[in-house]
Amino acid sequence: MTDSTEVLVIGGGYAGVMAADRLTRRDDVRVRLINPRPVFVERIRLHQLAGGTHDALVDYRRVLSPGVQLVVDTVTRIDAAARSVTLADGETLRYDYLVYAVGSGSADPRVPGAAEHAYPIAGLEDAQRLRPVLDAAPAGAPVTVVGAGPTGIETAAELAGTGATVTLAGDVLGPYLHPRGRRSVARRLAELGVTVLDGPGATVTAVTGDTVRLRDGRELPSSVTIWTAGFGVPDLAARSGLSTDPLGRLRTDETLTSVDDPRIVAAGDSAAPSDLPYRMSCQAAMQLGPQAAGTVLSRIAGQQPAPAEVGFAGQCLSLGRRAGLFQVARRTDTATGLHLGGRPGAGLKELICRGIIWQLAYESRHPGARSWWARNDQRSRMLAQR
């Protein structure tokens, strides 16, 4: 009887769960998923948690294969030479292969007063802390959402839908969107009563307990300030002496293998393949997770791993509970002039949110039965030109 191959997956988000489930294709692989929480977090619903319309939690039994052991803890260090990780409780776990899928969170705002007075919303605990603060705010109290990307737009719309007085401040409203899609979002936000401040002068330069200061000198009253501008990644890889890009993502080749160690593979927001990382998104994570697992399984089988392939369909936004927008994109992640808005857009966004959980559950029951990605030929050309 051969010994089992020990594989640790760090991070129980979209990429980590997909990777862990795909790894169960081999009976001689022991898979352990290390995650700080005992439940799966639907990060794409955290704005709903803040607005009080969803708890954004899913039981791991719905999405995680019975063949995966869940370890509820936090990894504090990776020792690549010893092939081991140290947990917060002091325990050491050894591995033959490691999947690094720690995800992303709020970036350091580096704006005076933001860390002390603004509330991030990128993680479960962030949204849970914010919810009672919003509940306690007086009716009509001004709420400022900083950052006009997808998280900021969805948060502003969700809170305005509950009757809050919301201002959204950022350089560009929906920077990913095609101008047609951007105009559609702007109209919906106006219908909800959201005041949108964009352009260079709308950059936030300081935050206090009751104000937000903009670059052009304006000072906005703000009882609750929510920070959605930018994402960062945990510094675990850097602290462990592994090569990372400037944002802290683990540097890998196109098979998602660490440039430092063939036993370490990355997936999701925390991966930087060929220093051309994909957009931080659930869409990319759902594709990279199983492909990271495929790289590990190929190495176990003594085969050459295939390069990862990620294709995009677009970006989906909820604009309150009654409207949404699906921005159609090319596989290269470039927005087109096509979009679906209004109630159909809201219906499609909800269908996608539910469909992602269905995909995770399907993978847990039928690992490897389906692939969820498409080829991006532009990336191949970019790599060839280097």
Disulfide bonds with the S-S distance in Angstrom:
none
